[in-house]
Amino acid sequence: MIRHICMFTLADDNKEAHIAQFLERGQALCQLPTIQNGQVVRKTQNAPNANYDVALIFDFNTIDDLNAYQVCPQHVAFGQFVGAIRVDRACIDYEF
């Protein structure tokens, strides 16, 4: 299996509204058939400011499934949404 973790720091303007939208839109991605298990999370209240604000944690059966997800229309639209509100991003894909 492949785990895909993608974390974001969001812009400070309207941050709570953007987090709510991120969580809602991320949950919709969890329904995609290539995602075997999905979590959409936000940092714990009072966590250090250096922590990322939100993250996607998705499991895929194969790297081909992950690659298909990367170009699917729902992910592309999500990426456009997040690209407009993020200031930082980190990602890792690994086998487990």
Disulfide bonds with the S-S distance in Angstrom:
none
